[in-house]
Every structure is written in C-alpha cells, then in structure tokens.
Amino acid sequence: MEYGFTKSVTVSYEEAIEKVTEELKKEGFGVLTTIDVKETLKKKLDVDFDRYIILGACNPPFAYEALKAEESVGLLMPCNVIVHEKSTSVQIFFFNPSIIASITDNPKLKELSSSLTEKIKKVMNNI
C-alpha cells in the first residue's frame, strides 16, 4: 500500500498552496501547521533545497472520533499535504489515511480511515 497520493499541477507554487488550502477547507479540514522545509534547511544547515512546504491538515470531527477510538492514533495526525516545486513542475503529495487501517485492528479506525481517504481523494481531484 502506498502511503501517499501524488498530483502534478500546472499552476505556480503559491497558487498550488492556495488551492490546496481552499479545497481542504471545503472538505472540513483546517491547516494547523505549515513547515517551510526550504527555509528551515537553509536556516539550520545552510543548504539550498527546492521550495517544499508541509501543510498539517486536520479534520476535527474525524480527529475527535479517531482519538475516542484509540488515543495513540494521534501519532499519525495530522494528515500532511506537501507542495513541492521542482525545476519544471509543482507536485502535490497527500497522506493516504488508509495506512491507518493497515496498521490497526480497531474497526472504528478502519471505518474512519476509509471515509477520510475519500475526502482526501476528493481534495486531490478538485485541484
């Protein structure tokens, strides 16, 4: 099982971040964290890297239900989305929530991860 989904887009890096955030919001997600990997690597290691941002997306109703089902599931939260600008393209990577179902025996988490995967795929398809 793949741990993520990938989509290449023809918009700019900035537009991709804006579109991802907008589509996540439509599906009930909020972006809780934003990690600018390029900036962090430059500051901490003085190395150059592509523009690469990690958006920590959370859908509160799903998060609440998942935490009620199994407290340690927080280790797998939030659902990260990456926007990566390469020299000639912009790629968007989405965490695959089905991974959660593959590593748990908890039926409620399996059910939630399936529904969450549908939402993530809808976000991806709308970009």
N, CA, C and O atoms as a GROMACS GRO file, in nm:
protein
  508
    1MET      N    1   0.085  -0.118   0.000
    1MET     CA    2   0.000   0.000   0.000
    1MET      C    3   0.089   0.124   0.000
    1MET      O    4   0.187   0.133   0.074
    2GLU      N    5   0.053   0.218  -0.083
    2GLU     CA    6   0.129   0.343  -0.088
    2GLU      C    7   0.087   0.433   0.027
    2GLU      O    8  -0.030   0.436   0.066
    3TYR      N    9   0.182   0.505   0.081
    3TYR     CA   10   0.150   0.592   0.194
    3TYR      C   11   0.106   0.731   0.150
    3TYR      O   12   0.079   0.816   0.235
    4GLY      N   13   0.098   0.754   0.019
    4GLY     CA   14   0.052   0.884  -0.028
    4GLY      C   15   0.002   0.880  -0.171
    4GLY      O   16   0.022   0.784  -0.244
    5PHE      N   17  -0.065   0.989  -0.207
    5PHE     CA   18  -0.114   1.010  -0.343
    5PHE      C   19  -0.040   1.131  -0.398
    5PHE      O   20  -0.005   1.222  -0.322
    6THR      N   21  -0.015   1.134  -0.527
    6THR     CA   22   0.060   1.243  -0.589
    6THR      C   23  -0.018   1.302  -0.706
    6THR      O   24  -0.084   1.230  -0.781
    7LYS      N   25  -0.007   1.433  -0.718
    7LYS     CA   26  -0.068   1.501  -0.833
    7LYS      C   27   0.026   1.611  -0.880
    7LYS      O   28   0.072   1.692  -0.800
    8SER      N   29   0.053   1.614  -1.010
    8SER     CA   30   0.129   1.724  -1.069
    8SER      C   31   0.030   1.829  -1.117
    8SER      O   32  -0.076   1.796  -1.170
    9VAL      N   33   0.065   1.955  -1.097
    9VAL     CA   34  -0.024   2.064  -1.136
    9VAL      C   35   0.051   2.163  -1.225
    9VAL      O   36   0.174   2.166  -1.226
   10THR      N   37  -0.024   2.242  -1.299
   10THR     CA   38   0.036   2.338  -1.390
   10THR      C   39   0.030   2.481  -1.338
   10THR      O   40   0.061   2.576  -1.411
   11VAL      N   41  -0.009   2.497  -1.214
   11VAL     CA   42  -0.015   2.631  -1.155
   11VAL      C   43   0.116   2.658  -1.080
   11VAL      O   44   0.198   2.569  -1.062
   12SER      N   45   0.133   2.782  -1.037
   12SER     CA   46   0.253   2.818  -0.963
   12SER      C   47   0.252   2.754  -0.824
   12SER      O   48   0.149   2.706  -0.776
   13TYR      N   49   0.367   2.754  -0.762
   13TYR     CA   50   0.384   2.703  -0.626
   13TYR      C   51   0.286   2.772  -0.530
   13TYR      O   52   0.216   2.706  -0.453
   14GLU      N   53   0.282   2.904  -0.536
   14GLU     CA   54   0.194   2.981  -0.448
   14GLU      C   55   0.047   2.949  -0.473
   14GLU      O   56  -0.031   2.934  -0.380
   15GLU      N   57   0.011   2.940  -0.602
   15GLU     CA   58  -0.127   2.907  -0.637
   15GLU      C   59  -0.164   2.766  -0.590
   15GLU      O   60  -0.276   2.742  -0.547
   16ALA      N   61  -0.069   2.675  -0.598
   16ALA     CA   62  -0.094   2.538  -0.554
   16ALA      C   63  -0.123   2.534  -0.404
   16ALA      O   64  -0.216   2.466  -0.360
   17ILE      N   65  -0.044   2.607  -0.326
   17ILE     CA   66  -0.066   2.612  -0.181
   17ILE      C   67  -0.204   2.670  -0.151
   17ILE      O   68  -0.277   2.618  -0.067
   18GLU      N   69  -0.238   2.778  -0.221
   18GLU     CA   70  -0.368   2.843  -0.202
   18GLU      C   71  -0.482   2.748  -0.239
   18GLU      O   72  -0.581   2.737  -0.166
   19LYS      N   73  -0.469   2.680  -0.352
   19LYS     CA   74  -0.574   2.589  -0.398
   19LYS      C   75  -0.590   2.469  -0.304
   19LYS      O   76  -0.702   2.428  -0.274
   20VAL      N   77  -0.479   2.413  -0.260
   20VAL     CA   78  -0.484   2.300  -0.166
   20VAL      C   79  -0.556   2.342  -0.039
   20VAL      O   80  -0.645   2.271   0.009
   21THR      N   81  -0.519   2.456   0.016
   21THR     CA   82  -0.580   2.506   0.140
   21THR      C   83  -0.730   2.527   0.122
   21THR      O   84  -0.809   2.492   0.209
   22GLU      N   85  -0.767   2.585   0.009
   22GLU     CA   86  -0.908   2.611  -0.022
   22GLU      C   87  -0.987   2.480  -0.034
   22GLU      O   88  -1.096   2.469   0.020
   23GLU      N   89  -0.933   2.384  -0.105
   23GLU     CA   90  -1.003   2.256  -0.124
   23GLU      C   91  -1.010   2.175   0.005
   23GLU      O   92  -1.110   2.108   0.032
   24LEU      N   93  -0.905   2.181   0.085
   24LEU     CA   94  -0.909   2.115   0.217
   24LEU      C   95  -1.022   2.173   0.301
   24LEU      O   96  -1.096   2.100   0.367
   25LYS      N   97  -1.034   2.304   0.299
   25LYS     CA   98  -1.138   2.372   0.378
   25LYS      C   99  -1.277   2.326   0.335
   25LYS      O  100  -1.365   2.306   0.419
   26LYS      N  101  -1.297   2.310   0.206
   26LYS     CA  102  -1.428   2.265   0.154
   26LYS      C  103  -1.466   2.127   0.209
   26LYS      O  104  -1.584   2.095   0.220
   27GLU      N  105  -1.365   2.047   0.241
   27GLU     CA  106  -1.389   1.911   0.293
   27GLU      C  107  -1.380   1.905   0.446
   27GLU      O  108  -1.376   1.796   0.504
   28GLY      N  109  -1.377   2.021   0.510
   28GLY     CA  110  -1.380   2.024   0.656
   28GLY      C  111  -1.245   2.020   0.725
   28GLY      O  112  -1.238   2.002   0.846
   29PHE      N  113  -1.137   2.038   0.648
   29PHE     CA  114  -1.002   2.037   0.705
   29PHE      C  115  -0.956   2.180   0.732
   29PHE      O  116  -0.991   2.273   0.661
   30GLY      N  117  -0.877   2.194   0.836
   30GLY     CA  118  -0.806   2.318   0.861
   30GLY      C  119  -0.657   2.287   0.857
   30GLY      O  120  -0.615   2.176   0.887
   31VAL      N  121  -0.578   2.386   0.819
   31VAL     CA  122  -0.433   2.368   0.819
   31VAL      C  123  -0.381   2.417   0.954
   31VAL      O  124  -0.382   2.537   0.982
   32LEU      N  125  -0.336   2.323   1.036
   32LEU     CA  126  -0.289   2.354   1.171
   32LEU      C  127  -0.143   2.395   1.174
   32LEU      O  128  -0.102   2.477   1.257
   33THR      N  129  -0.064   2.337   1.085
   33THR     CA  130   0.080   2.366   1.083
   33THR      C  131   0.126   2.388   0.940
   33THR      O  132   0.072   2.331   0.845
   34THR      N  133   0.226   2.472   0.927
   34THR     CA  134   0.290   2.498   0.798
   34THR      C  135   0.439   2.494   0.821
   34THR      O  136   0.494   2.575   0.896
   35ILE      N  137   0.506   2.401   0.756
   35ILE     CA  138   0.651   2.389   0.770
   35ILE      C  139   0.715   2.420   0.636
   35ILE      O  140   0.695   2.347   0.538
   36ASP      N  141   0.791   2.527   0.630
   36ASP     CA  142   0.864   2.564   0.510
   36ASP      C  143   0.999   2.493   0.516
   36ASP      O  144   1.092   2.540   0.581
   37VAL      N  145   1.009   2.381   0.448
   37VAL     CA  146   1.128   2.297   0.455
   37VAL      C  147   1.249   2.368   0.395
   37VAL      O  148   1.358   2.360   0.451
   38LYS      N  149   1.231   2.437   0.285
   38LYS     CA  150   1.341   2.510   0.222
   38LYS      C  151   1.402   2.610   0.320
   38LYS      O  152   1.523   2.614   0.338
   39GLU      N  153   1.316   2.689   0.384
   39GLU     CA  154   1.361   2.790   0.481
   39GLU      C  155   1.428   2.724   0.602
   39GLU      O  156   1.533   2.770   0.647
   40THR      N  157   1.368   2.619   0.652
   40THR     CA  158   1.422   2.550   0.770
   40THR      C  159   1.560   2.490   0.741
   40THR      O  160   1.651   2.503   0.823
   41LEU      N  161   1.574   2.426   0.627
   41LEU     CA  162   1.704   2.366   0.592
   41LEU      C  163   1.811   2.472   0.570
   41LEU      O  164   1.927   2.452   0.604
   42LYS      N  165   1.770   2.586   0.514
   42LYS     CA  166   1.867   2.694   0.494
   42LYS      C  167   1.913   2.749   0.629
   42LYS      O  168   2.032   2.770   0.651
   43LYS      N  169   1.817   2.770   0.718
   43LYS     CA  170   1.848   2.827   0.849
   43LYS      C  171   1.931   2.730   0.935
   43LYS      O  172   2.028   2.771   0.998
   44LYS      N  173   1.892   2.604   0.938
   44LYS     CA  174   1.956   2.507   1.028
   44LYS      C  175   2.084   2.445   0.973
   44LYS      O  176   2.178   2.417   1.048
   45LEU      N  177   2.089   2.425   0.841
   45LEU     CA  178   2.202   2.354   0.781
   45LEU      C  179   2.278   2.435   0.677
   45LEU      O  180   2.382   2.393   0.627
   46ASP      N  181   2.225   2.553   0.645
   46ASP     CA  182   2.282   2.638   0.540
   46ASP      C  183   2.295   2.562   0.408
   46ASP      O  184   2.398   2.570   0.340
   47VAL      N  185   2.189   2.488   0.374
   47VAL     CA  186   2.185   2.418   0.245
   47VAL      C  187   2.066   2.470   0.164
   47VAL      O  188   1.967   2.516   0.219
   48ASP      N  189   2.080   2.460   0.034
   48ASP     CA  190   1.972   2.501  -0.055
   48ASP      C  191   1.888   2.380  -0.092
   48ASP      O  192   1.940   2.270  -0.114
   49PHE      N  193   1.758   2.402  -0.097
   49PHE     CA  194   1.664   2.295  -0.131
   49PHE      C  195   1.552   2.356  -0.212
   49PHE      O  196   1.531   2.477  -0.210
   50ASP      N  197   1.479   2.271  -0.285
   50ASP     CA  198   1.362   2.317  -0.360
   50ASP      C  199   1.261   2.381  -0.266
   50ASP      O  200   1.265   2.361  -0.145
   51ARG      N  201   1.169   2.458  -0.324
   51ARG     CA  202   1.058   2.508  -0.243
   51ARG      C  203   0.970   2.388  -0.210
   51ARG      O  204   0.924   2.316  -0.299
   52TYR      N  205   0.947   2.368  -0.080
   52TYR     CA  206   0.882   2.246  -0.031
   52TYR      C  207   0.815   2.282   0.100
   52TYR      O  208   0.881   2.319   0.197
   53ILE      N  209   0.684   2.272   0.102
   53ILE     CA  210   0.609   2.309   0.223
   53ILE      C  211   0.524   2.190   0.267
   53ILE      O  212   0.465   2.120   0.184
   54ILE      N  213   0.518   2.170   0.397
   54ILE     CA  214   0.435   2.064   0.454
   54ILE      C  215   0.319   2.131   0.528
   54ILE      O  216   0.339   2.208   0.621
   55LEU      N  217   0.198   2.100   0.484
   55LEU     CA  218   0.077   2.153   0.547
   55LEU      C  219   0.018   2.043   0.634
   55LEU      O  220  -0.016   1.935   0.584
   56GLY      N  221   0.005   2.069   0.762
   56GLY     CA  222  -0.055   1.973   0.854
   56GLY      C  223  -0.204   1.994   0.859
   56GLY      O  224  -0.252   2.086   0.927
   57ALA      N  225  -0.280   1.911   0.788
   57ALA     CA  226  -0.425   1.928   0.776
   57ALA      C  227  -0.500   1.839   0.875
   57ALA      O  228  -0.464   1.723   0.895
   58CYS      N  229  -0.603   1.896   0.936
   58CYS     CA  230  -0.682   1.823   1.034
   58CYS      C  231  -0.831   1.843   1.006
   58CYS      O  232  -0.876   1.955   0.979
   59ASN      N  233  -0.905   1.735   1.014
   59ASN     CA  234  -1.050   1.740   1.005
   59ASN      C  235  -1.100   1.712   1.146
   59ASN      O  236  -1.104   1.596   1.188
   60PRO      N  237  -1.139   1.816   1.222
   60PRO     CA  238  -1.170   1.799   1.364
   60PRO      C  239  -1.270   1.689   1.398
   60PRO      O  240  -1.245   1.613   1.491
   61PRO      N  241  -1.384   1.675   1.326
   61PRO     CA  242  -1.475   1.567   1.363
   61PRO      C  243  -1.411   1.428   1.350
   61PRO      O  244  -1.432   1.341   1.434
   62PHE      N  245  -1.334   1.408   1.244
   62PHE     CA  246  -1.266   1.280   1.227
   62PHE      C  247  -1.160   1.260   1.334
   62PHE      O  248  -1.146   1.151   1.389
   63ALA      N  249  -1.085   1.365   1.362
   63ALA     CA  250  -0.980   1.356   1.464
   63ALA      C  251  -1.040   1.319   1.599
   63ALA      O  252  -0.987   1.233   1.670
   64TYR      N  253  -1.150   1.382   1.634
   64TYR     CA  254  -1.215   1.356   1.762
   64TYR      C  255  -1.261   1.210   1.771
   64TYR      O  256  -1.237   1.142   1.871
   65GLU      N  257  -1.328   1.163   1.666
   65GLU     CA  258  -1.376   1.024   1.666
   65GLU      C  259  -1.260   0.925   1.670
   65GLU      O  260  -1.268   0.823   1.739
   66ALA      N  261  -1.154   0.955   1.598
   66ALA     CA  262  -1.038   0.866   1.597
   66ALA      C  263  -0.972   0.861   1.735
   66ALA      O  264  -0.935   0.753   1.782
   67LEU      N  265  -0.958   0.975   1.799
   67LEU     CA  266  -0.897   0.980   1.932
   67LEU      C  267  -0.982   0.908   2.036
   67LEU      O  268  -0.929   0.846   2.128
   68LYS      N  269  -1.115   0.916   2.021
   68LYS     CA  270  -1.202   0.841   2.112
   68LYS      C  271  -1.186   0.691   2.091
   68LYS      O  272  -1.195   0.613   2.186
   69ALA      N  273  -1.161   0.651   1.968
   69ALA     CA  274  -1.147   0.509   1.936
   69ALA      C  275  -1.012   0.453   1.982
   69ALA      O  276  -1.002   0.338   2.023
   70GLU      N  277  -0.908   0.537   1.974
   70GLU     CA  278  -0.774   0.491   2.010
   70GLU      C  279  -0.684   0.612   2.034
   70GLU      O  280  -0.648   0.682   1.939
   71GLU      N  281  -0.648   0.635   2.158
   71GLU     CA  282  -0.571   0.755   2.195
   71GLU      C  283  -0.440   0.769   2.120
   71GLU      O  284  -0.401   0.881   2.085
   72SER      N  285  -0.372   0.660   2.094
   72SER     CA  286  -0.240   0.668   2.032
   72SER      C  287  -0.244   0.702   1.883
   72SER      O  288  -0.139   0.722   1.822
   73VAL      N  289  -0.364   0.708   1.824
   73VAL     CA  290  -0.373   0.741   1.682
   73VAL      C  291  -0.321   0.883   1.655
   73VAL      O  292  -0.292   0.917   1.540
   74GLY      N  293  -0.310   0.964   1.758
   74GLY     CA  294  -0.253   1.098   1.743
   74GLY      C  295  -0.113   1.095   1.686
   74GLY      O  296  -0.066   1.195   1.630
   75LEU      N  297  -0.044   0.983   1.699
   75LEU     CA  298   0.089   0.969   1.639
   75LEU      C  299   0.084   0.979   1.487
   75LEU      O  300   0.184   1.010   1.423
   76LEU      N  301  -0.031   0.951   1.430
   76LEU     CA  302  -0.048   0.953   1.285
   76LEU      C  303  -0.120   1.078   1.236
   76LEU      O  304  -0.163   1.084   1.121
   77MET      N  305  -0.134   1.176   1.322
   77MET     CA  306  -0.202   1.301   1.286
   77MET      C  307  -0.101   1.414   1.281
   77MET      O  308   0.004   1.404   1.345
   78PRO      N  309  -0.128   1.519   1.209
   78PRO     CA  310  -0.239   1.540   1.116
   78PRO      C  311  -0.212   1.473   0.982
   78PRO      O  312  -0.108   1.409   0.963
   79CYS      N  313  -0.305   1.489   0.890
   79CYS     CA  314  -0.286   1.439   0.754
   79CYS      C  315  -0.200   1.541   0.679
   79CYS      O  316  -0.246   1.650   0.647
   80ASN      N  317  -0.077   1.507   0.653
   80ASN     CA  318   0.013   1.601   0.587
   80ASN      C  319  -0.011   1.607   0.437
   80ASN      O  320  -0.040   1.508   0.371
   81VAL      N  321   0.003   1.728   0.386
   81VAL     CA  322  -0.001   1.754   0.242
   81VAL      C  323   0.126   1.831   0.210
   81VAL      O  324   0.160   1.927   0.279
   82ILE      N  325   0.195   1.789   0.105
   82ILE     CA  326   0.320   1.854   0.066
   82ILE      C  327   0.300   1.922  -0.069
   82ILE      O  328   0.241   1.865  -0.160
   83VAL      N  329   0.350   2.045  -0.080
   83VAL     CA  330   0.359   2.112  -0.209
   83VAL      C  331   0.507   2.130  -0.237
   83VAL      O  332   0.579   2.192  -0.158
   84HIS      N  333   0.553   2.074  -0.350
   84HIS     CA  334   0.695   2.071  -0.383
   84HIS      C  335   0.715   2.128  -0.523
   84HIS      O  336   0.661   2.077  -0.621
   85GLU      N  337   0.794   2.234  -0.530
   85GLU     CA  338   0.826   2.293  -0.660
   85GLU      C  339   0.961   2.239  -0.706
   85GLU      O  340   1.064   2.265  -0.645
   86LYS      N  341   0.957   2.165  -0.815
   86LYS     CA  342   1.081   2.119  -0.878
   86LYS      C  343   1.115   2.220  -0.987
   86LYS      O  344   1.041   2.316  -1.007
   87SER      N  345   1.224   2.200  -1.055
   87SER     CA  346   1.267   2.298  -1.154
   87SER      C  347   1.163   2.324  -1.263
   87SER      O  348   1.152   2.437  -1.311
   88THR      N  349   1.088   2.224  -1.302
   88THR     CA  350   0.994   2.243  -1.412
   88THR      C  351   0.848   2.214  -1.377
   88THR      O  352   0.761   2.224  -1.463
   89SER      N  353   0.821   2.178  -1.253
   89SER     CA  354   0.683   2.142  -1.218
   89SER      C  355   0.655   2.162  -1.070
   89SER      O  356   0.745   2.181  -0.988
   90VAL      N  357   0.527   2.156  -1.039
   90VAL     CA  358   0.483   2.160  -0.900
   90VAL      C  359   0.407   2.030  -0.875
   90VAL      O  360   0.316   1.994  -0.949
   91GLN      N  361   0.448   1.960  -0.769
   91GLN     CA  362   0.381   1.836  -0.732
   91GLN      C  363   0.318   1.852  -0.594
   91GLN      O  364   0.371   1.920  -0.506
   92ILE      N  365   0.203   1.786  -0.578
   92ILE     CA  366   0.133   1.787  -0.450
   92ILE      C  367   0.124   1.641  -0.404
   92ILE      O  368   0.082   1.553  -0.480
   93PHE      N  369   0.162   1.618  -0.280
   93PHE     CA  370   0.158   1.485  -0.221
   93PHE      C  371   0.059   1.488  -0.104
   93PHE      O  372   0.060   1.580  -0.023
   94PHE      N  373  -0.026   1.387  -0.098
   94PHE     CA  374  -0.127   1.376   0.006
   94PHE      C  375  -0.104   1.249   0.086
   94PHE      O  376  -0.082   1.143   0.028
   95PHE      N  377  -0.110   1.259   0.218
   95PHE     CA  378  -0.103   1.140   0.304
   95PHE      C  379  -0.222   1.051   0.273
   95PHE      O  380  -0.334   1.100   0.254
   96ASN      N  381  -0.200   0.921   0.268
   96ASN     CA  382  -0.307   0.824   0.245
   96ASN      C  383  -0.357   0.771   0.380
   96ASN      O  384  -0.290   0.688   0.441
   97PRO      N  385  -0.474   0.817   0.426
   97PRO     CA  386  -0.525   0.772   0.556
   97PRO      C  387  -0.552   0.622   0.564
   97PRO      O  388  -0.566   0.568   0.674
   98SER      N  389  -0.561   0.554   0.451
   98SER     CA  390  -0.582   0.409   0.453
   98SER      C  391  -0.467   0.336   0.521
   98SER      O  392  -0.482   0.222   0.564
   99ILE      N  393  -0.354   0.401   0.531
   99ILE     CA  394  -0.239   0.344   0.603
   99ILE      C  395  -0.280   0.312   0.747
   99ILE      O  396  -0.238   0.210   0.803
  100ILE      N  397  -0.362   0.398   0.805
  100ILE     CA  398  -0.407   0.376   0.943
  100ILE      C  399  -0.480   0.242   0.953
  100ILE      O  400  -0.457   0.165   1.047
  101ALA      N  401  -0.567   0.215   0.856
  101ALA     CA  402  -0.642   0.089   0.857
  101ALA      C  403  -0.550  -0.031   0.845
  101ALA      O  404  -0.579  -0.138   0.898
  102SER      N  405  -0.439  -0.013   0.775
  102SER     CA  406  -0.349  -0.126   0.752
  102SER      C  407  -0.264  -0.161   0.874
  102SER      O  408  -0.203  -0.268   0.878
  103ILE      N  409  -0.260  -0.072   0.973
  103ILE     CA  410  -0.174  -0.098   1.089
  103ILE      C  411  -0.251  -0.108   1.220
  103ILE      O  412  -0.192  -0.110   1.328
  104THR      N  413  -0.384  -0.116   1.211
  104THR     CA  414  -0.463  -0.127   1.332
  104THR      C  415  -0.564  -0.241   1.319
  104THR      O  416  -0.605  -0.279   1.209
  105ASP      N  417  -0.603  -0.293   1.433
  105ASP     CA  418  -0.711  -0.392   1.436
  105ASP      C  419  -0.842  -0.328   1.480
  105ASP      O  420  -0.945  -0.395   1.491
  106ASN      N  421  -0.838  -0.198   1.505
  106ASN     CA  422  -0.955  -0.126   1.556
  106ASN      C  423  -1.054  -0.102   1.442
  106ASN      O  424  -1.023  -0.028   1.348
  107PRO      N  425  -1.174  -0.162   1.448
  107PRO     CA  426  -1.271  -0.147   1.339
  107PRO      C  427  -1.317  -0.003   1.318
  107PRO      O  428  -1.343   0.038   1.205
  108LYS      N  429  -1.327   0.073   1.426
  108LYS     CA  430  -1.370   0.213   1.413
  108LYS      C  431  -1.265   0.294   1.335
  108LYS      O  432  -1.301   0.376   1.251
  109LEU      N  433  -1.137   0.270   1.364
  109LEU     CA  434  -1.031   0.341   1.291
  109LEU      C  435  -1.029   0.300   1.144
  109LEU      O  436  -1.002   0.382   1.057
  110LYS      N  437  -1.057   0.174   1.117
  110LYS     CA  438  -1.063   0.128   0.978
  110LYS      C  439  -1.174   0.202   0.903
  110LYS      O  440  -1.156   0.246   0.790
  111GLU      N  441  -1.288   0.214   0.969
  111GLU     CA  442  -1.403   0.284   0.910
  111GLU      C  443  -1.371   0.432   0.887
  111GLU      O  444  -1.396   0.486   0.779
  112LEU      N  445  -1.315   0.496   0.988
  112LEU     CA  446  -1.282   0.638   0.976
  112LEU      C  447  -1.176   0.663   0.869
  112LEU      O  448  -1.186   0.759   0.793
  113SER      N  449  -1.076   0.576   0.863
  113SER     CA  450  -0.969   0.597   0.765
  113SER      C  451  -1.022   0.584   0.622
  113SER      O  452  -0.975   0.652   0.532
  114SER      N  453  -1.118   0.496   0.603
  114SER     CA  454  -1.179   0.480   0.471
  114SER      C  455  -1.253   0.608   0.430
  114SER      O  456  -1.238   0.655   0.317
  115SER      N  457  -1.332   0.663   0.521
  115SER     CA  458  -1.405   0.787   0.493
  115SER      C  459  -1.310   0.904   0.471
  115SER      O  460  -1.332   0.988   0.384
  116LEU      N  461  -1.205   0.909   0.550
  116LEU     CA  462  -1.108   1.018   0.539
  116LEU      C  463  -1.031   1.007   0.407
  116LEU      O  464  -1.000   1.109   0.345
  117THR      N  465  -1.001   0.887   0.364
  117THR     CA  466  -0.934   0.867   0.236
  117THR      C  467  -1.019   0.921   0.122
  117THR      O  468  -0.967   0.984   0.030
  118GLU      N  469  -1.149   0.898   0.128
  118GLU     CA  470  -1.240   0.951   0.026
  118GLU      C  471  -1.234   1.103   0.022
  118GLU      O  472  -1.232   1.162  -0.086
  119LYS      N  473  -1.230   1.167   0.138
  119LYS     CA  474  -1.223   1.313   0.144
  119LYS      C  475  -1.091   1.364   0.086
  119LYS      O  476  -1.090   1.462   0.012
  120ILE      N  477  -0.982   1.298   0.120
  120ILE     CA  478  -0.850   1.340   0.069
  120ILE      C  479  -0.846   1.325  -0.083
  120ILE      O  480  -0.795   1.412  -0.153
  121LYS      N  481  -0.901   1.216  -0.134
  121LYS     CA  482  -0.903   1.195  -0.279
  121LYS      C  483  -0.990   1.300  -0.348
  121LYS      O  484  -0.959   1.344  -0.459
  122LYS      N  485  -1.097   1.340  -0.283
  122LYS     CA  486  -1.183   1.444  -0.340
  122LYS      C  487  -1.106   1.576  -0.346
  122LYS      O  488  -1.114   1.648  -0.446
  123VAL      N  489  -1.033   1.608  -0.241
  123VAL     CA  490  -0.950   1.730  -0.242
  123VAL      C  491  -0.853   1.723  -0.359
  123VAL      O  492  -0.842   1.818  -0.437
  124MET      N  493  -0.784   1.611  -0.371
  124MET     CA  494  -0.684   1.595  -0.478
  124MET      C  495  -0.749   1.609  -0.616
  124MET      O  496  -0.694   1.677  -0.703
  125ASN      N  497  -0.863   1.547  -0.636
  125ASN     CA  498  -0.929   1.552  -0.767
  125ASN      C  499  -0.982   1.690  -0.801
  125ASN      O  500  -1.000   1.721  -0.919
  126ASN      N  501  -1.008   1.774  -0.701
  126ASN     CA  502  -1.060   1.908  -0.725
  126ASN      C  503  -0.951   2.012  -0.750
  126ASN      O  504  -0.980   2.130  -0.772
  127ILE      N  505  -0.827   1.969  -0.744
  127ILE     CA  506  -0.716   2.063  -0.767
  127ILE      C  507  -0.674   2.056  -0.913
  127ILE      O  508  -0.582   2.126  -0.954
   0.00000   0.00000   0.00000
